[in-house]
Amino acid sequence: MYRFLLTPRWWGINVFVLLAIPFCIFMGSWQLSRFESRVEAHRSADKQVETARTEAARPLADLLPVDQSTSGKRAVVSGRYAKQLLVPDRQLDGRDGFYVLTLLRTDSGQALPVVRGWLPGRADAAKAPAPPAGEVTVTGALQASETPGDNGVSTQGGLPSGQTAAISAASLVNLVPYRVYDAWITLEKSDSGMTAVPATAPDNSGLDLKAFQNLGYTGEWFVFAGFTVFMWFRLLRREVEFARDAALGLVPDEETPAQQPTAV
């Protein structure tokens, strides 16, 4: 009854199934491992942000370039405050407001973007307190340059003079006449009554949309494997039933051609 399994047609079906099932399981397991690695990275990043608060501050030069291992670390740097900008449309504790961003000119000639604090409401230069004059030494959490469109960073263009949508060297280099570090810090203690902006976890280390996409793909690949097995058994049962009916002579007769109408 199962001799049909040796036919070329069923050889092709069986080979396809034998290749498809392990492939689907492999892809599902790989996507699951990607999701688990993102979960672990998320936990490590949160722990890093917490532990960094108690670590001794290190010179800025020792922490550059910013990567997942140095993001959130306490950095100390000296210089003189220069141009001040506002970063609109930033939320803190569920409220809308803006960052006060001031460029700190260092002895190297480069400028480090420093988020001195957050203020509620619409971005207004009159509300932003002026930076301290003279030589200052600041300590804050090191952060990587932002990318417009990621983590809620605005991609809005055409902002008023004195504002920037993203805190990044690529954006700021067009607004100031000096080189800018490809990094920024947020002060531990804000200036002049502003609210301190907490450090964020490094990029690609959170449970973002990509992480849950990996989890969704995991389910899809395992469903494909199960569907392949289901369809194989369904085709097998149909073929067995057809062979059984043929053995019992229950194969339906071919339809007879319709009779031609006779002329009257």
C-alpha positions as CSV (number, residue, x, y, z in Angstrom):
1,M,0.0,0.0,0.0
2,Y,2.9,2.3,0.6
3,R,4.8,1.5,-2.6
4,F,3.8,5.0,-3.8
5,L,6.5,6.4,-1.5
6,L,9.1,5.0,-3.9
7,T,7.7,6.9,-6.9
8,P,9.8,9.9,-8.2
9,R,7.0,12.3,-7.1
10,W,7.2,11.1,-3.5
11,W,10.9,11.0,-3.5
12,G,10.9,14.7,-4.3
13,I,8.3,15.4,-1.6
14,N,10.3,13.4,1.1
15,V,13.6,15.0,0.2
16,F,12.0,18.5,0.5
17,V,10.4,17.6,3.9
18,L,13.7,16.2,5.2
19,L,15.5,19.3,4.2
20,A,12.8,21.9,5.1
21,I,12.2,20.7,8.7
22,P,15.8,21.0,10.0
23,F,16.3,24.2,8.1
24,C,13.2,25.8,9.8
25,I,14.3,24.5,13.2
26,F,17.8,25.9,12.7
27,M,16.5,29.3,11.6
28,G,14.0,29.4,14.5
29,S,16.7,28.5,17.0
30,W,19.0,31.1,15.5
31,Q,16.4,33.8,15.8
32,L,15.7,32.7,19.4
33,S,19.4,33.0,20.2
34,R,19.4,36.6,18.7
35,F,16.5,37.5,21.0
36,E,18.1,36.0,24.1
37,S,21.4,37.8,23.3
38,R,19.4,41.1,23.1
39,V,17.7,40.4,26.4
40,E,21.1,39.7,28.0
41,A,22.6,42.8,26.5
42,H,19.6,44.8,27.8
43,R,20.2,43.5,31.3
44,S,23.9,44.1,31.1
45,A,23.4,47.7,29.8
46,D,21.0,48.5,32.6
47,K,23.4,47.1,35.1
48,Q,26.3,49.1,33.5
49,V,24.3,52.3,33.8
50,E,23.7,51.6,37.5
51,T,27.2,50.6,38.4
52,A,28.8,53.4,36.4
53,R,27.2,55.9,38.9
54,T,29.4,54.6,41.7
55,E,32.6,54.2,39.7
56,A,35.3,56.9,39.8
57,A,35.2,59.4,37.0
58,R,37.9,58.9,34.3
59,P,39.4,61.5,31.9
60,L,37.4,61.8,28.7
61,A,40.3,60.7,26.5
62,D,40.5,57.4,28.3
63,L,36.9,56.6,27.4
64,L,36.9,57.4,23.7
65,P,35.7,56.3,21.3
66,V,32.3,55.6,22.8
67,D,31.1,52.0,22.6
68,Q,28.8,49.7,24.5
69,S,31.6,49.1,27.2
70,T,32.2,52.9,27.8
71,S,28.7,54.3,27.3
72,G,27.3,55.5,30.6
73,K,30.7,55.7,32.3
74,R,31.5,58.8,34.4
75,A,33.8,61.1,32.5
76,V,35.6,64.2,33.7
77,V,36.8,67.0,31.4
78,S,37.9,70.6,31.8
79,G,37.4,73.6,29.5
80,R,35.5,76.7,28.9
81,Y,31.8,76.9,27.9
82,A,31.2,78.4,24.5
83,K,28.1,78.3,22.2
84,Q,24.8,77.2,23.8
85,L,22.0,75.4,21.9
86,L,18.6,74.0,22.7
87,V,17.4,70.5,21.9
88,P,13.6,70.7,21.6
89,D,11.0,67.9,22.0
90,R,12.7,66.0,24.8
91,Q,10.6,64.2,27.4
92,L,11.5,63.6,31.0
93,D,9.3,61.8,33.5
94,G,6.4,62.0,31.0
95,R,6.6,65.8,30.5
96,D,7.6,67.7,27.3
97,G,10.5,70.0,27.4
98,F,14.0,70.6,26.0
99,Y,17.6,70.1,26.8
100,V,20.1,72.9,27.4
101,L,23.2,71.9,25.4
102,T,26.4,73.9,25.8
103,L,29.7,73.2,23.9
104,L,32.7,72.9,26.2
105,R,35.9,74.0,24.5
106,T,38.8,71.9,25.7
107,D,42.6,72.4,25.6
108,S,42.7,70.2,22.5
109,G,40.7,72.8,20.6
110,Q,37.7,70.4,20.2
111,A,34.4,71.0,21.8
112,L,32.4,68.5,23.9
113,P,28.6,68.8,23.9
114,V,27.4,69.0,27.5
115,V,23.7,68.6,28.4
116,R,23.6,70.9,31.4
117,G,19.9,70.0,32.2
118,W,16.3,69.8,31.1
119,L,13.6,72.5,31.3
120,P,9.8,72.0,30.8
121,G,7.8,73.6,28.0
122,R,8.7,74.8,24.6
123,A,12.3,75.5,23.7
124,D,13.0,79.1,24.6
125,A,16.5,80.6,24.8
126,A,15.3,83.1,27.4
127,K,14.5,80.3,29.8
128,A,17.9,78.7,29.5
129,P,20.4,79.9,32.1
130,A,23.7,81.1,30.9
131,P,26.7,78.8,31.4
132,P,29.3,79.5,34.1
133,A,32.2,81.7,32.9
134,G,35.9,80.8,33.0
135,E,37.6,77.5,33.3
136,V,35.3,74.7,34.6
137,T,35.7,71.0,35.3
138,V,32.5,69.0,34.7
139,T,31.6,65.4,35.4
140,G,28.9,63.5,33.7
141,A,27.8,60.2,32.0
142,L,29.4,59.6,28.6
143,Q,27.0,59.1,25.8
144,A,27.3,58.2,22.1
145,S,26.3,60.6,19.4
146,E,22.6,60.3,18.6
147,T,21.1,59.2,15.3
148,P,18.0,61.0,14.1
149,G,15.1,58.6,14.0
150,D,16.4,56.3,16.7
151,N,15.1,56.1,20.3
152,G,12.7,58.9,19.7
153,V,15.4,61.4,18.4
154,S,13.6,63.9,16.2
155,T,14.4,64.0,12.5
156,Q,12.8,67.5,12.2
157,G,14.6,69.9,10.0
158,G,14.4,73.6,9.6
159,L,14.6,74.4,13.3
160,P,15.1,78.0,14.5
161,S,18.6,79.3,14.9
162,G,20.2,78.1,18.1
163,Q,18.4,74.7,18.1
164,T,19.4,71.2,17.0
165,A,17.3,68.1,16.8
166,A,20.1,65.6,17.5
167,I,23.1,65.6,19.8
168,S,25.7,64.4,17.3
169,A,29.0,65.6,15.8
170,A,27.4,65.4,12.3
171,S,24.7,67.8,13.3
172,L,26.7,70.2,15.4
173,V,29.7,70.6,13.0
174,N,27.4,72.7,10.8
175,L,26.5,75.0,13.7
176,V,29.9,75.8,15.3
177,P,33.2,76.8,13.8
178,Y,35.3,74.2,15.6
179,R,35.6,70.5,15.7
180,V,33.2,68.5,17.9
181,Y,33.8,65.3,19.8
182,D,31.8,62.3,18.5
183,A,30.3,62.0,22.0
184,W,28.5,64.0,24.6
185,I,28.0,64.0,28.4
186,T,25.0,64.7,30.6
187,L,25.9,66.3,33.9
188,E,25.3,64.4,37.1
189,K,24.1,67.6,38.7
190,S,22.3,70.1,36.5
191,D,23.1,73.8,36.5
192,S,20.9,76.6,37.8
193,G,17.8,74.7,38.9
194,M,17.5,72.6,35.7
195,T,16.6,68.9,36.0
196,A,19.5,66.5,35.4
197,V,19.1,64.3,32.3
198,P,19.7,60.6,33.2
199,A,22.1,58.6,31.1
200,T,20.6,56.1,28.7
201,A,21.7,52.5,27.8
202,P,24.0,52.2,24.8
203,D,22.5,51.6,21.3
204,N,21.4,48.1,20.2
205,S,21.3,46.9,23.8
206,G,17.6,47.4,24.6
207,L,14.4,45.4,24.1
208,D,13.5,47.5,21.1
209,L,11.4,46.6,18.0
210,K,14.2,44.6,16.5
211,A,14.4,42.3,19.6
212,F,10.7,41.5,19.3
213,Q,11.0,41.0,15.6
214,N,13.6,38.3,16.4
215,L,11.0,36.7,18.7
216,G,8.3,36.9,16.1
217,Y,10.6,35.3,13.5
218,T,11.3,32.5,15.9
219,G,7.6,31.6,16.1
220,E,7.2,31.9,12.3
221,W,10.1,29.4,11.6
222,F,8.8,26.9,14.1
223,V,5.3,27.2,12.7
224,F,6.7,26.6,9.2
225,A,8.3,23.4,10.5
226,G,5.1,22.2,12.0
227,F,3.1,23.1,8.9
228,T,5.5,21.1,6.7
229,V,5.0,18.0,8.9
230,F,1.2,18.5,8.9
231,M,1.1,18.8,5.1
232,W,3.3,15.7,4.6
233,F,1.0,13.6,6.8
234,R,-2.1,15.1,5.0
235,L,-0.7,14.2,1.6
236,L,0.3,10.7,2.9
237,R,-3.1,10.0,4.3
238,R,-4.8,11.2,1.1
239,E,-2.5,9.0,-1.0
240,V,-3.2,6.0,1.3
241,E,-6.9,6.5,1.0
242,F,-6.7,6.7,-2.7
243,A,-4.6,3.5,-2.9
244,R,-7.1,1.7,-0.6
245,D,-10.1,2.8,-2.7
246,A,-8.3,1.7,-5.9
247,A,-7.7,-1.7,-4.3
248,L,-11.4,-2.0,-3.5
249,G,-12.4,-0.9,-6.9
250,L,-14.0,2.3,-5.6
251,V,-12.1,4.6,-7.9
252,P,-14.8,6.9,-9.5
253,D,-15.5,6.3,-13.1
254,E,-14.5,8.9,-15.6
255,E,-17.3,11.2,-16.6
256,T,-19.0,10.1,-19.9
257,P,-19.1,12.8,-22.5
258,A,-22.4,14.6,-22.8
259,Q,-24.7,13.2,-25.5
260,Q,-25.1,15.3,-28.5
261,P,-28.6,16.5,-29.1
262,T,-30.4,14.6,-31.8
263,A,-32.0,16.4,-34.7
264,V,-35.8,16.3,-34.7
